[in-house]
């Protein structure tokens, strides 16, 4: 069952077209961009005055580990996957899942010594 749009003849948004190549591009680029944003956000929390004021000698938050930041960046791919699934964009989802799974395997083998 294909979704209907409000106006006849309107096209779906360019980013969610049912093409494997669009999903592949989004799956590669989105985690890279989101890592930068998450890293800057983490560093701003570490250097903020409110974190220093609320911390005590028993607990001093030093930010997320690098492996956690990278894993959060991979999970950003779940957002476009959710919206594509609601619109029955199977090829787009296949395209976005290939780099996501590849990134996760690389992450697992790179950080396996820290959790095994």
Buried (B, 14 or more C-beta within 10 A) or exposed (E): EEEEEEEEEEEBEEEBBBBBEBBBBBBBEBBEEBBEEBBEEBEEEEEEEEBEEEEEEEEEEEBBEEEEBBBBBBEBBEEBBEEBEEBEBEBBBBBBBBBBEEBBEEBEEEBEEEEE
